[in-house]
Amino acid sequence: MNFNLLLENLTNPALLFFVLGIVAVLLKSDLEIPPNSSKFISLYLLFAIGFRGGQELSHEVLTQEILWLMLSGIVISLIIPLYTFFILKKKFNVLDAGAIAAAYGSVSAVTFVTATSYLEQQQLHLHGYMVAVMALMESPAIIVGLLLISFFSATESSEFSKRSVAKHAITNGSVLLILGSLVIGYLANNKQAEDIKPFTNDLFKGFLAIFLLDMGITSGRKLKSLFGFGWFPFAFAICVPLFNGIAVAWLSQFVTADVSNRFVLAILAASASYIAVPAAMKIAVPQANPGLFLPMTLAVTFPINITVGMPLYYCVIV
């Protein structure tokens, strides 16, 4: 393994701002990003990555490889919640196991955005169609998690919420924004895209750094609530994503030879949703404990992926 890659990633300014956020919580600082500003930056990042992806996609020809990548993404998001559910069910109740499994089967748009920055460091190019792959991987795991909960826990509340969560999985704001931006970016011609390039491209890394600062503050606060559940949530939140990422990084060679595509597929498989899934589970299974799956995905898995995970998956590929 090339440890220079790990060191380079650990000294990335965006990542260091994430660490600063955690340090601020540990020091009991009053440092805080206003909620409205945080929401705006989240929307901006999704919009920018979607629009840029649409622009890239407009220059691509739909090939068999792209179709295989899309299919692979969907299959990954179906398999991960299936196998993780049975591991989780040994330690947690059915509702919590299903919610956590759905979170780890779905994807994190913020992890994806951070991965694009890592690709730039390695002088690699993000293909626009990988944005579509990410969007396709968001919803299947939510539906699988719901079905598992319904099958293993025949409660009226689970059954009643099926239609609601299926609808939410499709109309979720983050999914809708990134898909909508992708379509708009695809339809815009080069001159039209050039007009807003300073906003979509030049400001991107600065906003990402501020957003990761906010994520660090949020993670530091939520980490405290996880300690009451013992060692298992920590072990799961570290080991399972790393296993998923390494496995997909290796297996992806049978789908595509492109290093960038393989890396993105691996990081998507390793990521966990802390926006779409919690929102969906709040509607479908309100009895599931957000104090469990939220800290696992946001306070443990997210930092593991952006520190150790990305250079590790990259080394497996190259």
C-alpha positions, -999 to +999 in steps of 0.1 A: +000+000+000+013+035-009+011+053+025+019+086+007-017+085-006-030+081+029-008+110+042-019+132+013-055+126+020-050+132+057-035+166+050-063+176+026-077+210+037-113+199+034-107+169+056-088+190+081-118+213+084-138+181+093-113+174+120-115+210+132-153+205+137-148+175+159-121+193+179-144+223+184-170+199+200-143+183+222-132+217+234-168+228+240-164+257+216-194+277+205-183+274+168-214+266+147-226+269+111-261+285+111-287+258+101-299+278+071-264+283+058-257+246+063-288+236+043-279+260+015-244+246+012-258+210+011-282+221-017-253+238-035-230+207-034-258+185-047-267+210-074-231+215-085-221+179-087-254+171-105-250+199-130-214+191-137-223+154-141-250+163-166-226+183-186-201+154-187-229+130-195-240+152-225-206+144-241-209+106-235-223+080-257-245+054-239-224+022-241-227-013-228-202-005-201-223+024-188-254+002-186-234-025-168-222+002-143-257+013-136-269-023-132-240-030-109-248+000-087-284-012-083-273-048-075-248-035-049-275-014-032-298-045-031-272-070-018-257-049+010-289-044+030-298-081+026-266-095+041-261-068+067-296-072+081-290-107+093-257-096+109-275-067+127-305-088+137-283-108+161-276-077+182-306-054+175-343-056+171-358-060+137-368-023+133-333-010+141-316-038+121-337-029+090-331+008+094-293+004+097-292-021+069-310+003+046-286+031+056-256+010+047-271-002+015-280+033+003-253+059-005-240+092+009-241+120-016-216+140+006-191+111+006-195+110-032-188+147-035-157+143-013-146+114-035-147+137-065-122+160-048-100+130-041-101+120-078-089+155-087-059+150-064-050+119-083-056+137-116-084+115-125-117+124-143-151+119-129-174+106-157-209+122-157-227+090-158-214+080-124-237+107-110-266+088-125-252+056-110-251+072-075-287+085-079-299+050-089-283+035-058-301+058-033-336+042-033-334+004-037-318-001-003-346+019+014-372-004-002-353-035+007-349-024+043-386-017+045-395-051+030-372-069+055-388-051+084-423-059+070-414-096+066-397-101+100-420-078+120-456-081+110-467-049+128-495-027+114-473+004+114-447-013+092-473-024+067-491+009+068-460+029+059-449+009+028-464+032+002-452+063+021-416+052+022-416+040-014-428+074-025-403+092-002-375+071-017-383+085-051-393+121-042-366+127-015-352+162-019-315+151-023-324+125-049-347+149-068-322+178-067-292+158-080-313+140-107-329+173-117-295+191-118-282+162-139-310+166-164-305+204-166-268+200-170-274+175-197-297+198-216-276+230-213-252+237-241-215+246-235-220+283-237-249+282-212-229+260-188-199+284-191-220+313-178-224+296-144-191+278-143-176+302-117-204+292-094-205+254-101-168+249-104-146+276-088-165+278-055-169+241-051-139+232-029-144+262-006-180+253+000-170+216+005-145+227+032-171+247+051-197+219+048-172+193+062-165+217+091-203+215+098-203+177+094-174+175+119-193+195+144-225+174+139-204+142+141-187+152+173-220+158+190-237+126+178-207+104+186-214+107+224-248+091+221-234+060+205-212+049+234-242+036+253-247+008+228-213-009+234-186-020+210-207-037+183-220-005+165-185+008+162-171-024+149-199-027+124-196+010+113-159+005+106-155-030+093-186-034+071-180-003+049-143-011+045-152-047+035-179-035+010-155-009-005-125-033-008-148-061-023-163-038-049-130-022-057-117-057-066-148-070-082-154-039-103-126-050-126-150-074-142-174-045-151-150-017-162-112-011-165-116+026-158-098+035-125-121+064-119-153+044-124-140+016-102-130+040-074-164+057-074-183+024-074-162+013-044-168+045-024-205+043-031-206+007-019-187+017+013-207+049+020-239+050+042-268+073+039-274+098+068-299+120+050-323+101+028-326+069+049-332+086+082-358+108+066-375+078+050-374+057+082-389+085+102-420+082+080-420+044+076-407+031+109-408+058+136-400+032+162-365+027+148-339+045+169-322+074+151-298+077+180-283+044+167-281+045+129-274+083+126-242+083+147-230+051+131-232+065+096-223+101+102-199+100+131-181+067+124-185+055+088-182+089+071-148+099+087-135+063+082-143+065+045-127+099+039-096+092+059-086+056+055-112+043+030-105+063-001-068+057-003-073+021+006-099+015-022-077+034-046-047+012-038-067-020-043-077-007-078-043+005-089 
